[in-house]
Amino acid sequence: MDNMVAYTAAPGDVEQGPEERTVVLLKKKSSAAWIWKVSVAVLFVAFCIVGILLFAWYWNRRPEMLTQSGQTEALMEKHTAEKTDPQYTLRRISSKAKAAIHLEAGSYDEDEEVDKPLEWRSGQGQAFAQGGFQLANNQIIIPQTGLYFVYSQASFRVSCNDGEGARRRLTPLSHRIWRDSDSIGSKASLMSAVRSACQNTAQEDGYIVGQGWYNAIYLGAVFQLNRGDKLWTETNQLSALETEDGKTFFGVFAL
């Protein structure tokens, strides 16, 4: 209860006697009510101060938090872009294989012989060989009989002008992987693909005005290969081949 009641006897008329004495009730107000109100007010003020301090801390940290968030998003975008790159995916898979080889194309000089094959190199860039794989005479030598994933990519950039301003038409581009095996007694084509560059419309996929036509031929599949089998590639239009930044590669890894 908020209030307490005290009973106090008031002095009566002595002559009236104890029977006729009047009793007066005096009500004394308790101090608990105002103490409670003061406590509530103090807590309210304390909560307000804490809220102001938290808001000020968040506002001061906001630029730093936004910067960290932007950096995280940029790293995630870069990581996602890397994962969508075929060479990145193949390199990660092959690096975990017990036997694998990954080769990159050497540079091509236009003054070289027209029928000279595309040269593969194992000691540059991301190229490597492990688990018994060898590169000999520009051919991959299979170390053991088993299942293998064979892949290759050839990237081209073709000038679609003939030098007099006219557009070329239907320039064929081809890329093929050959296999030579004692078990079959002769060479056989494992995979091949053909593209046609410089179509009639400049809006064609891969065509950039002023920079020619760009596209890549990718080959990849699983094969049962025997020990000692030899794999090599055959590519036309070598003068239009893109050999930098891992755009053209050739590899095999065991499954």
MARLUM-587753 format. One record per residue (C-alpha): residue number from 1; chain; x, y, z. Coordinates in steps of 0.25 Angstrom, whole numbers, plus 5000, padded with zeros to 4 digits. Layout:
 num chaine   c1   c2   c3
 NUM      A    X    Y    Z
...
//
This chain:
 num chaine   c1   c2   c3
   1      A 5000 5000 5000
   2      A 5005 5014 4997
   3      A 5000 5020 5010
   4      A 5000 5016 5024
   5      A 4990 5020 5035
   6      A 4995 5023 5049
   7      A 4985 5024 5060
   8      A 4988 5035 5071
   9      A 4979 5038 5083
  10      A 4976 5052 5084
  11      A 4975 5058 5099
  12      A 4960 5059 5103
  13      A 4954 5067 5113
  14      A 4958 5062 5127
  15      A 4944 5065 5133
  16      A 4937 5056 5122
  17      A 4944 5044 5127
  18      A 4950 5032 5119
  19      A 4937 5028 5114
  20      A 4934 5040 5106
  21      A 4949 5043 5101
  22      A 4949 5046 5086
  23      A 4959 5038 5077
  24      A 4965 5046 5065
  25      A 4971 5038 5053
  26      A 4984 5045 5047
  27      A 4988 5039 5033
  28      A 5003 5039 5031
  29      A 5008 5038 5016
  30      A 5019 5028 5013
  31      A 5032 5032 5007
  32      A 5032 5019 4998
  33      A 5024 5025 4987
  34      A 5034 5037 4983
  35      A 5046 5028 4985
  36      A 5040 5018 4974
  37      A 5037 5030 4965
  38      A 5051 5035 4966
  39      A 5057 5021 4963
  40      A 5048 5020 4950
  41      A 5053 5034 4946
  42      A 5067 5030 4948
  43      A 5066 5017 4940
  44      A 5059 5024 4928
  45      A 5070 5035 4928
  46      A 5081 5024 4928
  47      A 5074 5016 4917
  48      A 5074 5029 4908
  49      A 5089 5031 4911
  50      A 5092 5017 4907
  51      A 5084 5018 4894
  52      A 5091 5031 4890
  53      A 5105 5025 4892
  54      A 5101 5013 4884
  55      A 5096 5021 4873
  56      A 5108 5030 4873
  57      A 5117 5017 4872
  58      A 5110 5011 4861
  59      A 5110 5024 4853
  60      A 5125 5026 4855
  61      A 5128 5011 4851
  62      A 5118 5012 4839
  63      A 5128 5016 4828
  64      A 5138 5005 4833
  65      A 5127 4995 4832
  66      A 5123 4999 4818
  67      A 5137 4998 4814
  68      A 5139 4984 4819
  69      A 5126 4980 4813
  70      A 5130 4986 4799
  71      A 5143 4978 4800
  72      A 5136 4965 4804
  73      A 5127 4967 4792
  74      A 5139 4970 4783
  75      A 5146 4957 4788
  76      A 5134 4949 4786
  77      A 5132 4954 4772
  78      A 5146 4951 4768
  79      A 5145 4937 4774
  80      A 5132 4934 4767
  81      A 5139 4939 4754
  82      A 5151 4930 4756
  83      A 5142 4918 4758
  84      A 5134 4920 4745
  85      A 5148 4920 4738
  86      A 5149 4906 4731
  87      A 5164 4906 4732
  88      A 5163 4909 4747
  89      A 5153 4898 4750
  90      A 5162 4888 4742
  91      A 5174 4892 4749
  92      A 5168 4890 4762
  93      A 5163 4876 4759
  94      A 5176 4872 4752
  95      A 5184 4877 4763
  96      A 5177 4867 4773
  97      A 5179 4856 4763
  98      A 5190 4846 4765
  99      A 5194 4847 4751
 100      A 5192 4859 4743
 101      A 5198 4868 4732
 102      A 5194 4882 4728
 103      A 5201 4889 4716
 104      A 5201 4903 4711
 105      A 5203 4908 4696
 106      A 5216 4914 4692
 107      A 5216 4927 4684
 108      A 5215 4926 4669
 109      A 5223 4934 4658
 110      A 5215 4937 4645
 111      A 5228 4935 4638
 112      A 5229 4920 4642
 113      A 5225 4909 4633
 114      A 5210 4908 4631
 115      A 5209 4893 4633
 116      A 5217 4894 4646
 117      A 5208 4888 4658
 118      A 5205 4896 4670
 119      A 5216 4895 4681
 120      A 5212 4891 4695
 121      A 5221 4895 4707
 122      A 5221 4889 4721
 123      A 5231 4898 4728
 124      A 5224 4912 4727
 125      A 5212 4919 4734
 126      A 5202 4909 4740
 127      A 5207 4897 4733
 128      A 5212 4885 4741
 129      A 5213 4870 4740
 130      A 5212 4859 4751
 131      A 5210 4844 4753
 132      A 5218 4839 4742
 133      A 5213 4848 4730
 134      A 5223 4852 4720
 135      A 5223 4862 4708
 136      A 5232 4856 4697
 137      A 5232 4861 4683
 138      A 5220 4870 4686
 139      A 5212 4858 4690
 140      A 5206 4854 4703
 141      A 5211 4840 4707
 142      A 5200 4832 4716
 143      A 5207 4826 4728
 144      A 5197 4815 4732
 145      A 5185 4808 4726
 146      A 5172 4814 4732
 147      A 5161 4825 4730
 148      A 5166 4839 4727
 149      A 5159 4852 4725
 150      A 5165 4859 4713
 151      A 5163 4873 4710
 152      A 5168 4885 4701
 153      A 5165 4899 4697
 154      A 5169 4907 4686
 155      A 5166 4922 4685
 156      A 5165 4930 4672
 157      A 5165 4945 4669
 158      A 5163 4947 4654
 159      A 5163 4960 4646
 160      A 5151 4960 4638
 161      A 5156 4970 4628
 162      A 5164 4966 4616
 163      A 5173 4979 4615
 164      A 5164 4986 4606
 165      A 5153 4989 4615
 166      A 5144 4977 4611
 167      A 5139 4967 4620
 168      A 5143 4952 4619
 169      A 5133 4941 4620
 170      A 5133 4928 4627
 171      A 5147 4927 4631
 172      A 5148 4912 4637
 173      A 5155 4910 4650
 174      A 5158 4895 4655
 175      A 5164 4889 4667
 176      A 5166 4873 4668
 177      A 5172 4863 4678
 178      A 5179 4851 4672
 179      A 5182 4838 4679
 180      A 5193 4828 4674
 181      A 5192 4814 4681
 182      A 5198 4801 4679
 183      A 5185 4794 4683
 184      A 5178 4800 4671
 185      A 5190 4800 4661
 186      A 5188 4814 4656
 187      A 5185 4828 4660
 188      A 5170 4832 4662
 189      A 5163 4845 4665
 190      A 5158 4846 4680
 191      A 5151 4859 4678
 192      A 5149 4871 4669
 193      A 5142 4884 4666
 194      A 5140 4894 4655
 195      A 5136 4909 4656
 196      A 5133 4919 4645
 197      A 5138 4933 4647
 198      A 5134 4946 4641
 199      A 5120 4944 4638
 200      A 5111 4954 4630
 201      A 5107 4961 4642
 202      A 5115 4969 4651
 203      A 5106 4966 4663
 204      A 5110 4952 4663
 205      A 5115 4946 4676
 206      A 5130 4948 4678
 207      A 5131 4959 4668
 208      A 5136 4973 4673
 209      A 5136 4984 4663
 210      A 5150 4989 4660
 211      A 5156 4977 4667
 212      A 5152 4965 4659
 213      A 5145 4952 4662
 214      A 5149 4945 4675
 215      A 5144 4931 4680
 216      A 5150 4919 4687
 217      A 5148 4904 4683
 218      A 5148 4895 4695
 219      A 5149 4880 4695
 220      A 5147 4871 4707
 221      A 5143 4856 4710
 222      A 5146 4843 4717
 223      A 5154 4832 4710
 224      A 5160 4818 4713
 225      A 5174 4820 4710
 226      A 5186 4810 4710
 227      A 5200 4811 4715
 228      A 5209 4817 4705
 229      A 5198 4824 4697
 230      A 5202 4837 4690
 231      A 5192 4849 4690
 232      A 5195 4862 4681
 233      A 5187 4873 4675
 234      A 5184 4879 4661
 235      A 5180 4893 4659
 236      A 5178 4902 4647
 237      A 5180 4917 4646
 238      A 5191 4917 4656
 239      A 5194 4932 4652
 240      A 5181 4935 4658
 241      A 5183 4927 4671
 242      A 5183 4934 4684
 243      A 5194 4928 4693
 244      A 5196 4938 4705
 245      A 5189 4938 4718
 246      A 5185 4923 4718
 247      A 5175 4924 4706
 248      A 5180 4912 4699
 249      A 5184 4899 4707
 250      A 5184 4884 4706
 251      A 5184 4874 4718
 252      A 5180 4860 4723
 253      A 5178 4855 4737
 254      A 5175 4841 4743
 255      A 5161 4838 4749
//
